[in-house]
Amino acid sequence: MSIWANVAAGPTLPMDTVDAVVVGGGPAGWTAAIYLARACADTVVLAGTAPGGQLMDTGIVENFPGFPEGIDGPELMARMREQAERAGARVLALDADNIRYATGGSPSAATPGRASAEAPDKAPGFSPGTSPGRAVHEVVTAEGTMRTRAIVLATGSAPRRLGLPGEIRPGGESQPGGEAQPGGEAQPGGEAGTSDGAGTGGGAGLGGGLGVAYCAVCEAPLFKGRDVAVVGGGDSAMEEVLALSRHARRVHLLHRGDTFRATPVLLGRVRALPHVEIGTGRVVRALRRDTDGRLVGLSVEHTATGAAEDLAVQGLFVAIGHEPRTRLADGFVTLTATGHLHSTGPGGATELPGVFVAGDVADDRFRQAVTAAGAGCAAALEITRYLEDVHA
């Protein structure tokens, strides 16, 4: 059977049961799709309405193997998608609204709860002892429902927010996966652009929240000649500062700790910029806006003394880590202590038959594009073995 056998004339929702559905259009998702399609598995990728994950918000990616001069994040994602399609995967610009997980042959009607790694045997929807190779899951989209024998959950993560009043413009995106305490910082993430979830671009005004943004690559040109602040202490924050430095008049880097978690190379680049001011031991407590609702400054607290400071800026970029996008699996796949999807076997296998996890949704340590791609490869190889029982 040719690896081109699954190429479709156009992206349509399949009527027959497929071998695998990959949920997510980032490095983990595309890599899983490439390996699955090349193994002659009938593969569908639900890339979402904003495919590419956080790499779509990343400028030059310098640490992905094979590109010694670097490559733009969106171009890397476009190449991965093209490779998946050439191998035979069908790519749909649809989101998975819901998944009805099978327990061994038919979709589960169990009501989802929140399972944890401490009690994996109590995850609803899974009945030990059923024939896992015959399980068929149902993936619900806006255009209909697909039936599939295997699923790769590569949904990535979403940026954490400060949880401050007025941080999100009215009608904007809700807090993804929980909030940090107001003005607080969660553990900074790894390098920018490693996740597989949908991107979170800005909106009307300067930044998605009228001056508040989460992607300097996307929104830095809007702040040309202005003063801005970046909150964070990891590599993501350094990447934001570097991107903004090409446009903003002055960049204030605010970090609540006394030392940075960023890699020395990135931190050194930031320190070398003459128009960047670094403030450690600083916490943003409030946003100050004018009568039109535009950001004009921040209320900042010095953690050592408790003293307050008003910082005049027109933009705030938040880079304090990410929350895994676990909604589709909540209550069916166990969660780790950090809230990531827990795998119980090789290749990201979970306690559900034929359900595998890959990328940032399951990775609380590395969060890199290359490790996400490796996880997608491993998931696909395990699914290929899993499907041998179905097609035997």
C-alpha positions in Angstrom: 0.0 0.0 0.0 1.4 3.4 -1.0 2.1 6.1 1.5 0.1 8.4 -0.8 -3.0 6.3 -0.6 -4.7 8.6 2.0 -4.3 11.9 0.1 -7.7 13.5 -0.3 -8.7 16.0 -3.0 -10.0 18.4 -0.3 -10.4 18.5 3.5 -13.7 16.8 4.2 -14.9 15.1 7.4 -14.4 11.4 6.9 -17.5 9.2 7.0 -15.8 5.9 7.8 -13.9 5.1 10.9 -10.3 6.2 10.6 -7.2 4.8 12.1 -6.0 7.9 14.0 -7.0 11.4 14.7 -4.3 13.9 15.7 -5.7 16.8 17.8 -3.3 19.7 17.5 -1.3 21.5 14.8 2.1 22.1 16.4 5.4 20.1 16.3 4.0 17.1 18.2 0.9 16.9 16.1 2.6 17.3 12.7 5.3 14.8 13.6 2.8 12.2 14.8 0.8 12.7 11.5 3.9 12.3 9.4 4.9 9.0 11.0 1.3 7.7 11.1 0.6 8.5 7.5 3.9 7.0 6.3 2.9 3.8 8.2 -0.1 3.7 6.0 -2.5 4.6 8.8 -5.6 6.5 7.7 -4.8 9.7 9.6 -6.8 13.0 10.1 -5.3 16.0 11.7 -7.6 18.5 13.5 -5.2 21.4 13.2 -7.7 23.9 14.7 -8.7 27.3 13.4 -5.3 28.7 14.4 -2.9 25.9 13.7 0.8 25.9 14.4 0.8 26.4 18.2 3.0 29.0 19.8 5.6 28.6 17.0 3.3 30.7 14.9 4.1 33.5 17.4 7.8 33.0 17.3 10.3 34.8 15.1 13.6 33.0 14.4 13.9 29.5 15.9 17.6 28.9 16.3 17.7 25.6 18.2 15.6 23.2 15.9 18.1 20.7 14.3 18.7 21.0 10.6 18.5 24.8 10.4 21.9 26.2 11.2 20.9 29.7 10.1 17.6 29.5 12.0 14.1 29.4 10.6 10.9 31.4 11.2 8.4 29.7 13.5 5.5 30.0 11.0 7.7 28.7 8.1 8.8 25.7 10.2 5.1 24.9 10.9 4.2 25.3 7.3 6.9 22.9 6.3 5.8 20.3 8.8 2.2 20.6 7.6 3.3 20.1 4.0 5.3 17.1 4.9 2.4 15.6 6.8 0.0 16.2 3.8 2.5 14.8 1.3 2.8 11.6 3.4 -1.0 11.2 3.2 -2.5 12.8 6.3 -5.7 14.7 5.8 -5.7 18.1 7.5 -8.9 19.8 8.7 -9.0 23.4 10.0 -11.4 22.3 12.7 -11.3 22.3 16.5 -12.2 19.2 18.5 -15.2 20.4 20.6 -15.5 17.2 22.6 -14.3 13.6 22.6 -16.4 10.6 23.5 -13.9 8.1 24.7 -14.4 4.4 24.2 -13.8 1.8 26.9 -13.3 -1.1 24.6 -15.7 -0.9 21.7 -18.2 1.9 22.1 -18.0 5.5 23.2 -18.2 6.0 26.9 -21.2 7.9 28.3 -19.5 8.4 31.6 -19.6 11.9 33.1 -16.1 13.4 33.2 -14.6 14.3 36.5 -11.1 15.3 37.4 -8.9 12.2 37.8 -5.4 12.5 39.3 -2.2 10.5 39.0 -2.7 9.4 42.6 -5.8 7.5 41.7 -5.5 6.5 38.0 -7.8 3.5 38.3 -10.7 5.7 39.0 -10.6 7.7 35.8 -14.2 7.5 34.4 -14.8 6.0 31.0 -12.2 3.2 31.1 -13.2 -0.4 31.9 -10.1 -2.6 32.4 -10.4 -6.0 30.7 -12.1 -4.8 27.6 -10.5 -5.4 24.2 -8.4 -2.3 23.7 -7.6 -3.0 20.0 -11.3 -2.8 19.2 -12.1 0.5 20.9 -13.6 3.2 18.7 -13.7 6.8 19.9 -15.8 9.7 18.7 -14.4 13.1 18.1 -17.0 15.9 17.9 -16.4 18.9 15.7 -18.5 21.8 14.5 -19.1 20.0 11.2 -19.9 16.6 12.6 -18.5 13.6 14.4 -15.6 11.4 13.4 -15.0 7.8 14.6 -11.4 6.8 15.2 -9.5 3.8 16.6 -6.7 6.0 18.1 -6.2 9.6 19.2 -3.1 11.7 19.7 -3.8 14.6 22.1 -1.2 17.2 21.1 -3.2 20.3 22.2 -0.2 22.2 23.7 -0.6 25.0 26.3 -1.8 28.5 26.7 -0.1 31.5 28.3 -0.7 32.2 31.9 -2.1 35.6 32.9 -1.4 37.8 35.9 -5.1 37.8 37.0 -5.3 41.6 37.3 -8.5 43.5 36.8 -8.7 44.8 33.3 -6.0 42.5 32.0 -8.5 41.1 29.4 -10.6 43.4 27.3 -14.4 42.8 27.7 -15.5 39.9 25.7 -11.9 38.7 25.3 -10.5 35.2 25.9 -11.2 33.7 29.3 -8.4 32.6 31.6 -6.9 29.4 30.2 -6.6 26.7 32.7 -6.5 28.8 35.9 -5.0 32.0 37.1 -1.9 33.1 38.8 -2.4 35.3 41.8 -2.7 38.9 41.0 0.7 40.3 40.1 2.2 36.8 40.7 4.5 34.8 38.5 4.2 31.1 37.8 7.3 29.2 36.9 8.6 30.6 33.7 8.2 28.4 30.7 11.0 27.2 28.4 11.9 28.9 25.2 9.2 30.7 23.3 7.2 28.8 20.7 7.3 25.2 21.8 3.7 24.5 22.4 1.2 22.7 20.1 -2.0 24.5 21.1 -3.7 27.2 19.1 -2.0 30.5 19.1 -3.5 33.4 21.1 -3.1 36.5 19.0 -4.0 40.0 20.0 -7.2 42.0 19.2 -8.3 45.5 18.8 -6.3 48.4 20.2 -2.6 48.1 21.3 -2.5 44.5 22.3 -5.3 42.1 22.8 -6.3 43.7 26.1 -5.9 47.4 25.1 -2.2 47.4 25.9 -1.8 44.0 27.4 -0.3 41.3 25.2 1.3 37.8 25.3 3.2 37.7 22.1 5.8 40.3 21.2 6.5 38.8 17.8 2.8 39.3 17.0 2.3 42.7 18.5 5.7 44.5 18.9 5.3 46.7 15.8 2.2 48.2 17.3 4.4 49.7 20.1 7.0 51.4 17.9 8.5 54.3 19.7 6.6 53.6 22.9 7.6 52.5 26.4 6.6 49.0 27.4 7.1 46.5 30.2 7.7 42.7 30.2 6.9 40.6 33.2 8.8 37.3 33.6 12.1 35.8 34.4 12.6 32.9 32.0 13.6 32.4 28.4 10.1 33.4 27.2 10.5 36.8 28.9 13.9 37.3 27.4 12.6 36.5 23.9 9.8 39.1 24.4 12.3 41.7 25.4 14.6 41.0 22.4 11.6 41.2 20.0 10.3 44.4 21.5 13.7 46.1 21.6 13.6 46.4 17.8 10.5 48.6 18.0 9.9 50.1 21.5 11.7 53.2 22.8 12.3 51.7 26.2 11.6 48.2 27.6 11.3 47.6 31.4 11.9 44.0 32.4 10.1 43.3 35.7 10.8 40.1 37.6 9.6 39.3 41.1 12.7 37.3 42.0 16.2 38.4 42.6 17.7 36.0 40.0 16.6 34.9 36.6 15.9 31.4 35.3 16.7 32.4 31.7 19.6 30.8 29.9 22.8 32.8 30.2 23.0 33.5 26.5 19.5 35.1 26.3 20.0 37.0 29.5 23.3 38.3 28.3 21.7 39.6 25.1 19.1 41.4 27.1 21.6 43.0 29.5 23.6 44.3 26.6 20.7 46.3 25.2 21.1 50.0 26.2 17.4 50.9 26.2 16.3 48.0 28.5 15.9 48.6 32.2 15.9 45.5 34.4 14.0 45.6 37.7 14.2 42.6 40.0 12.1 42.2 43.1 9.2 43.9 41.3 5.5 42.8 41.2 2.8 44.4 39.1 -0.2 45.1 41.3 -2.5 47.1 39.0 -3.0 48.5 35.5 -3.6 52.2 35.1 -5.7 53.3 32.1 -6.9 56.6 30.7 -10.5 57.6 30.1 -10.5 55.7 26.7 -9.4 52.5 28.5 -5.8 52.5 27.1 -2.9 51.5 29.2 -0.9 54.4 30.5 1.0 52.8 33.4 1.5 50.2 36.0 1.4 50.2 39.7 4.5 48.2 40.8 5.4 47.0 44.2 9.0 46.5 45.4 9.0 43.1 47.2 11.9 43.9 49.5 10.4 47.1 51.0 6.8 47.1 50.0 7.2 50.5 48.4 4.9 51.4 45.5 6.1 52.8 42.2 4.1 54.2 39.2 5.7 53.1 35.9 4.6 55.0 32.8 4.2 52.5 29.9 1.8 52.0 27.0 2.2 48.3 26.7 2.6 45.3 29.0 3.8 41.9 27.8 3.2 38.9 30.1 5.6 36.0 29.9 5.2 33.9 33.0 4.7 30.5 31.6 1.9 28.4 30.2 -1.0 26.2 31.2 -1.5 22.9 29.5 -4.7 22.6 27.4 -6.2 19.6 29.0 -10.0 20.3 28.6 -10.6 17.6 26.1 -9.2 14.9 28.5 -10.3 16.3 31.8 -11.8 13.4 33.9 -10.7 10.7 31.5 -7.0 11.0 31.4 -5.2 11.4 34.7 -3.4 14.7 35.5 0.1 15.1 37.0 0.7 17.3 40.0 1.5 20.2 37.6 -1.8 19.7 35.8 -0.4 18.1 32.7 -1.8 14.9 31.1 -0.2 11.8 32.6 1.1 9.0 30.5 1.1 5.4 31.8 3.2 3.7 29.1 5.7 4.3 26.3 4.9 6.8 23.6 2.6 8.8 25.8 0.1 6.0 26.2 -2.7 6.7 28.7 -5.1 4.5 30.6 -7.6 4.8 27.8 -7.2 2.3 24.9 -5.7 4.0 21.9 -5.4 7.4 23.5 -1.9 8.9 23.5 -0.5 12.3 24.7 2.4 14.3 23.2 4.0 17.7 23.4 3.5 20.5 25.9 0.1 19.2 27.1 2.1 16.4 28.8 5.5 18.0 29.2 6.1 20.0 32.4 9.9 20.0 32.1 11.4 20.6 28.7 8.7 22.3 26.6 10.8 22.6 23.4 9.8 22.2 19.8 12.3 19.4 19.3 11.1 17.4 22.3 7.5 17.9 21.3 8.3 16.6 17.8 10.1 13.6 19.4 7.1 12.9 21.6 4.8 13.0 18.5 7.1 10.5 16.8 7.0 8.1 19.8 3.2 8.3 20.0 2.9 7.5 16.3 5.2 4.5 16.6 3.3 3.1 19.5 -0.1 3.7 17.8 1.2 1.8 14.7 1.9 -1.2 17.0 -1.5 -0.7 18.7 -3.3 -0.7 15.4 -1.8 -4.0 14.4 -4.4 -5.7 16.6 -7.2 -3.9 14.8 -6.1 -4.8 11.3 -4.9 -8.3 12.2 
